[in-house]
Structures are given as C-alpha cells and as structure tokens.
Amino acid sequence: MELPLKACWNAEDVSRIISNEALEGHEGVFLATHTPIAGFSVSGSHAGEIEEPTEEAVLWTLSDPGRRHAFCVVQGEPGSGKSHLIRWLSVNWLEGRDVKLLLQRADGSLEGALRQLRECLPAEFQELFDKLGRPQKATAQGRARQLLGNLASSAHPDHFDPPLGDQEWCKTNRPDQLLSYLHLRDNWTGPSRILRLMDGRGAADSDSRNSQSASFNLFDMEELADCCAGIANSSVSLGAERLALRLTGEAATIEDLKNAGWSAEEIEREKATELPASMALMNALNRRRNDAVQSLIGVSAAGLKSLFRQIREVLAARGQRLVLLLEDITTWEGFDDSLTDVLVTNAETRGGDGESDMCPLISVVGITPKYRKDLAGNYLGRITHEISLGLAQHEGDLQDVATLRDEAMRHNFVARYLAAIRTGDAGLKAWRERRREDPDLPPPNRCEACPVQEGCHAVFGKIDGIGLFPFTADAFGRFYDALNERDSGMTWKTPRGILQAVLSPNLAQPQAIETGAFPTPLMESHSLRPETRLLSAQLNRMVEVGLEGNQRDQARMRRVLAYWGDPNRADVTRLDNGQRAFARVPEGVFTAFHLPWIGSDMTTVRQEPLRVVPVERPTDVVPELVQTPAQGQDPVTQRDPPRRPTQVEPPPSRRNAPNRSMLERARDQVRAWRESGAIESPKEMNDRLYEIVCAIDPRRIGLDPHSFKRLFTQEQVKIEGTGPSQRSYFSVTRADWAVAGLEAYLELSLNKAIESGAAAFNGQALALMMRRLEALARDYADRRLSRLSDGSRWSPVAACVQVLLARAWLRGTVAADAPPNEQMRAILSDEKDAKSDPMARCEPWQKYLNITDSNRLHASLREGLREMLGTPQGDSKNFGLADVSLAAGAIRRLRDTLRFDLLPGDAIDTGVKEFDKVREIIASFEGGLTRIVRVEKSMIIQRAQTLLVNLRGRSIEDHLSRIDQVVDAVSAQLRSAETARVAQWKQEYNRIKPRLLAGAPASVEQLLLDVEGDAQTAVDHAATIAWLARAPARDLEELRLLSQTGEDIIEKLLIHVRECVAEGAGKLSLSSIHQLGVKLATALNPSHRNSPEVV
C-alpha cells in the first residue's frame, strides 16, 4: 500500500486560497470553499419572515422585489462567518433594478472604508463624495495629539449645544483640564491605540484589527491615571486634581484584575460600580470620540448623511432600490452612528400619501456581540432581521459558531479547503468559468486521479472522497479542541481561526513533508493552547529514548504525538482498520512524515532513575507499592482540604471554561512546568501538592493526625518560589521528582482505567515523590515544633494531655490518684460541671482554670486530642480505636511530679495557635502545678485553723446556733444596739441555713479533723492534689466568714451590754443582769458555763 511521501499542493495556492478575509480572492475560490451556513438563530421585528435558519431563506426574504425596507444585522464573533454570509448574499443576489453596494472590511481602517465607498459608487455620484471634506495630512504622533486635543476641547462643560447630558459631571471634574495636562499629553497612548485600530491595525503592526472596537476602555483609564503623577499643585483646577486622585486609586484595582487575566470588557461588565471615576471618564471620552475623529480626518457626519440622502433621491426618481451590504460596521467607527442613522431610515415613513423622496433601502450589516451590546436602544428597536451566528453559554462569554458545532460540518469545511488548495488558483478559475454554463458542476477533486489514493485514504481518512492528508479525522479533532477560546478577548474556534491557526501553518511549507521536516514549528502559535502540545512524562521519555540525540526529530515526533495521537497514552494498539498505532497514531502517519516507529520496542525502554535533589536526612522508610487504582478509587486518599478564596478572583472567562476539568488543567500546567520551568497558576499547583502531602501517613514522620493537619495546612504547603520564603512554609523544591510525581498523581486521578504500563510508570514516580516528601515533612515538623535538649521532638500530644488533665484535677472532675483509664476518660469526654468549688480557690488555681477556658481553649484542645489519639477505621473520623500509648506516659509523669514535660529551649512559636497557647500556659505556671498546690494548701489550712479557733471546740451548727440565740436575746433587750450588724448576721445566717441542712458542716468538720490530724502532709503528689480538690473549699470559706461575723457582732454587743449595765445600775434586778451576762460570756467562751466567777 503506497503512501503519500510529499505534498500534493504548492505554497502559492495556500496563501491565495486561505485568505484572512472571505471577500478576498475570486468567486471560484469562494464557491469551491463555501460551506452552507445554517443553525443560526433569527430575531428582530420581522423575524417571522425568515421561515428556516438557512442562508437560502435569508436570501429570498431580503431580496424579495416587493420589499421596501430592511435593516438586517448579522451578529457573530470576529471570524465567525459574518463576511462569508454577506458575500454569499452578494454573489447570489437577484439584482434586477437594485443598485448593490458591497462594502468589505478591506484593510479594516476607516479611511479604507471611505475609499471603498468612493470606488463602489457609480460614476455619476463621485462628485457628491468629493464634497464630504478634505482629509488632513499629519504623522501618526501628530494625529494622536490632535485627537487628544479635540477630546480635551469637547470635554469642556460648555462645548456642545445641545449638551450631551454629562455637562454637570464635566463642570465638577474638569476632564478638559486633565486631558490638557502636559505630562499626560506627552505620554498617554490611548489616542494612538484608537487611531491604530481605525487604521486597521492591531496590537502590533503585523496584526490586523480583527473587528476590535476602536473605543476607550478601562485599560486606557489605568494608563491615563499613571500619567497623572505630579498633577497636584499644577495649573489645573481642584476638580481635575480630585478626579486624578480617584483615577489613581482605581487604577490599582484595574491593574490587579488585569494581571489576574481579566479583560477590559469583563472588568467593565462586572466591576463598574467599584470604578465610578474611571467609568465616568471612559464614557465621556467615548461619547465624544466620533466628533473628535471627524474633525481629525476632515469628513463630516452631516456630509455622509447628505451623500446617501442624495443618492437615494436620485434612485427614487428612477424607481430603483439601494442594497447596502456592509461586512463590518466597526470599520466605520467615527461615523458609525451617522451611518446607522442612514441604514435605519425607512423611506416609507418619510413621504406623505404613500410617496417618498428617497428610494427603498435594504441593508445587511455585520456586527460583533460587543458592538451590539453598546448599540443605542432606539437602533436596536429598528432592526428588522437579526441573524445570530452563535450563542454564549454564560453571560459575558464569547459566542460559539453554530456551523461548527457539528463535527461532520467541521470536517466538511476542512475537506472543501483541502480540495480547493490541491486544485489551485488557476484550476478554480477555470472551474468557475465552466460552472457559469453548468451551475451543478461540483468543485474539482484531485484525489480522484491520485496514484496513492488507496493508501492515503486508508491511513489519513477521507470526507466525500476528499483525502484529509496531511491530517486525520482525529488530528483535526485534536487541533480544533486545542484552539484558544480566550485569546485577548477573541476566540479561535471560528472558521477564520481554523484557516489561520490549523490549515495555514500546516500547509504553508509543503516541501517540509518531502524533506522530513514536517510538522514544522509554524503550528506552535499562540492560537493553540500551549498545554495541548505537551506529552505525558512516560511518552516524553519514550521519545527521548527512541530518538536519542536527534533533537530535530524529537520535536517533530512530539508534535505528531500531541495532535495526530493521544499525548496521554504510550501504548501500541490495533485500530479498527487493522493498522498498528502508537499512542493512537497510525503507523502509516509515521512513514508518510519520515519518522521512525518507536512503538514496537516500548517494552525495552529502560526506566531511568529520575534526577533527585537530596535532602539532609533521607528517610529509611520503604514506601508501599502504588498499585493500579480500582475503578472509582483515587490513587491518593484526599482529606477534604479546606479552600480559601484567592486575593483576586479569576476572570469570568476562566470561571466558565468549558470541557476541561480542574484536574486536566492542572495536569497540563505540570507538563508546561516540566518543559518551561514556569508555573502558570501557582495556587492551583500548590493545591494539588497539598492533596498529595495530605496522603502522607502522619505516624511515619512521628506526628499524630491532628498535629499533622495543623502543621501542614493548605496555606503552608507551597512549591518553592511560588511565595515568599518563610519559616512556616513547607516548601518543596522544583526538582524533577516533584514534577514527575505531581504529573503521576494527576494522571492516576484522571484515568481510572489506566493501562498497566502507564500505571507502573506513574506509580513509581508517585512512590518516589512520597518518599521524598516524607523526609522533607519530618524535617519540617522538627523545625516547626522544635527539638528538646535530648534531641527528641517536642510533643504537642503530651502537652495537651497534661494541660487538660491538670484542668480536670483542678475542677474536681477526676481525682489525681484515680486509675489511668478514668483520667483518660475525663480528658477525652466533654466537660461536666466542676466539683471543686473553683471560685473559692486560690488565685493561681482560678487563673489556671480561667486561662484554659479562654475562648473555649479546652474544648478545641479536647477535640484536637481526640484526633491526636484516634486511629480511625476507613474514612470515618468518629469510628475507630484510641492510641493511648501517646498519653499514658504523659499522665504518669504529671501524677508523679506535678510538672509538665519540658519545653524546647529556643521557645520558637509553632505557628499553630493552640499549640503556642499550651506552651504559653506551661511557661506561665513555671512548668507545673507545684505553686498552685502550695498556695492552695496553705490557704485551706489557714482557713481551717481560723474556723477551729472560732468554734472553741463546739460543732459548727451548735456554735452558729448559740451565736444566733445571743443576737436575738440582746436585740430584744437593746433594740438600738448594732442594728446594721444584727441585720447582716441574720441575712448571712439565713442564707447559709439550707447548706447547713444539706450536710455542709459534716464535710467541713471532716476537713478540720484532717487538718488537726496532719492528713494533708502526704508525700504523694497525686494524693495531695486529690485531697485539695476534694476539700469543700466553698463551704469552708463561707462557714469561716460566718463564724468570723459572729465573733465580730458578739464583741460589739458585749460593749453595749456593759454600757447598759453601767448606766442602769440600781434600775435592773441583779438576777436579770446576771442572766444576760451569763449568755454573753457563754457565747464568747463556752468554758465559762460553770465558772464560779460567772455563778
């Protein structure tokens, strides 16, 4: 089977036939390459007249001899086929008595459009055109300065009569003075950009305008603001200064959005409310643009209107109709509003009694979606027929092209051009002449007589007998999918994009096929997304090995595998037609392109070790083998990483990017990183790296799950160079093993049914990466948590256990001398009510409980500790076992010594809030509970001894009851004695009575017995703190205070009794005085009850 080994076309025919504009070239090329346009949508006031969405229906509707008026717009993205449809209408228009003017895009300039109008007019109207005005001659810089001067003059608040509606804003902000500022006048390039577009040029001299609107945008406003530096204290007014200041502030926002990939149109659409000054100035300039441009080129809008009015008057007298077919209205910017006035003028509405002074006008105009959006409402309402060649999936998105939605239509489109190119310019001219006599004559197809047709069609495929060489159907599908849909506000997925980005670069050098240079680097343009030409790591390695030392053929092989095959596969298969294929590229393609077959030896390709950057302490842990993932199972367990918003949100165009998953985009970025060393989206790569880091088993690097999660957060994990260098970052070097591992992870995640060879290759790369990450993670944990003097790493588990356990002891929820299992249960369970009367404790005791309760610290520590000690089964956090080995030692050490484990000597913050708080607590209490125990024990003993003295050997209830009786007796006799103190006593005594009845005296009396018997002097630290926590501190303090209050009031009442006795000597009976004295004395000292002195 013979294959084509050289091209069957020549370069001259490629450039003649694949022209940028549909209106270039002769009718033979146009008719031979024409693909019927269908599937569009129809709207407008007379939309019902077009019975079906076909070009024939549009033609018959608009060319109907009885039609008196039509204003039809053809809307679509640049290159979508607007001009092609308009040209097809022109070629097939049944003219009759119609005067048809076809105004094509030409060079895309305003002057070119005016020149073309002059050339298209019948000779009798040339004199009318000459009266439009005389263009001014100036350099590009001179014209830009003049345009800016015109804009400045027209921005004066008193310039227009009638006003434009923004005169008050102009009066307040004085944009005319701002635009006249010298530094701005010399440096702002906005006017030059407008004139470049009106001259038909794009960003560079070699670029075409491509239907871009010649209007000021927000990027112009950003640059204008930068040119306002130093405007303060200049000759401009305060209003202009304030405007410049607001513009400067908003320029920072515009710059941030632009750097994040936002287009000027996207910012205008979604951020307008945040940029009021920039939007107001931009709108003011665009409102004055046409007047400024007309003054610049010396052609008046009134003259243009007058020209068409006079032409229509002449044609009306002859009974003729004017047909205006304008490919692109944007080429008329500067006069577009005046021209639109001409197009929407219906002669039927101007004359009276059915007569009109102007002829009927049928106009068809090509516009872009952006131009339509900005079209004034009164014009929109006068559109009779609107043909929309595509639709946008989301608001603000670029439109697709209806004709290209179907793959078969795309293949037919390409096949027609391939057949035309092979026929050549001369052959198509001859065919066109024959077709005039035979309208059904099909376009020529050289494949019919080709000697290698059989082999060519078998390998490369065919469409309606037209061979696809040098493409295949799969190749064209790959090329189409690779077309950039968002390239500076335009899409390449259009008919023009296919011609310019796919056919032209691949066919422009036909000799390259025969010389073994095809595919050439011409195809690697910005119109194809760069990531689409990158191969998988395995396939790239096979190219390097199979074509070792031949850089030229390696590059060609990569292009073939990327677009003629599947860049994600590296296996040999059999196609449906029986051919062998490597990476889905038929073997015959390699032969035709003079490339060797590298698929048959794939099993012998040696997996060379990846170059690895060594770390300081390599781990000795052997990684588990990574097996082929089962269906529906990810190769790396993901831990639902938290997401945080980016500082600048992505532009709407990226948010709505179709047909590619996040993982696919990430994989392509890794491949681009491998090739160029640059990362397009650092955040996305860091997110993927974080997912892999989360798969590390924490215990393999000496961490518990919770500590691992708190140290390795999404914000902390970064690829080296994607963020500032900080101690808290876990940075992974840009080494080969990291790139290969990331790509392997994404490849395994994307392809659940991956073939065994690729699974093994990617599994090895991922396993190597995991080993390296474990070593780096171990060192990182040492750095964050710090090492102790003995070389071991500080353990947040032990610290959290001890801090929580100490809190439980001090709250009395578990005894310090309780069994370990009870202690463990106490610190892991939710807190219950305290049993140790915390408010009655010493200041250090209360301080510890308060500081561990601040912001519910103990709750977060407890929740973390549960995860620290947990060994969950499967993916469940709440089901599993508890690894108490990490906590048991910490509990024992605290019980034995009342001291927390030592802190690192360097005292460097961990960067984890709760860990640093635990360290702070331990440090503030001198590393243990010793001082708390000492102070509390001293206070308890002191209070107990004071109460013992006050009781004078009596029970608590008896002592307090006797004091109450004395107070009652004295108050009854001496009603004015110490009334306030008596009331205080009665209040306090009555308040505490319920506790007396509840048994408080018994527990306090037991405590008093312990104090008298030196029970508190136990050597065991746990027993001591347990005894203190069990002590009824609140009851002890309250009873002590009440007994002291009783002491105080008895002493005061005794003074009153003595005074009463002295004052009433001889007035009271001796027996009454004796009885009262006995009660007082007995209350003060029960041992005086039977004293002879009392008796």
Order of alpha helices (4+ residues) and beta strands (2+ residues): alpha-alpha-beta-alpha-beta-alpha-beta-alpha-alpha-alpha-alpha-alpha-alpha-alpha-alpha-alpha-alpha-alpha-alpha-beta-alpha-beta-alpha-alpha-beta-alpha-alpha-beta-beta-alpha-alpha-alpha-alpha-alpha-alpha-beta-beta-beta-alpha-alpha-alpha-alpha-alpha-beta-beta-alpha-alpha-alpha-alpha-alpha-alpha-beta-beta-alpha-alpha-alpha-alpha-alpha-alpha-alpha-alpha-alpha
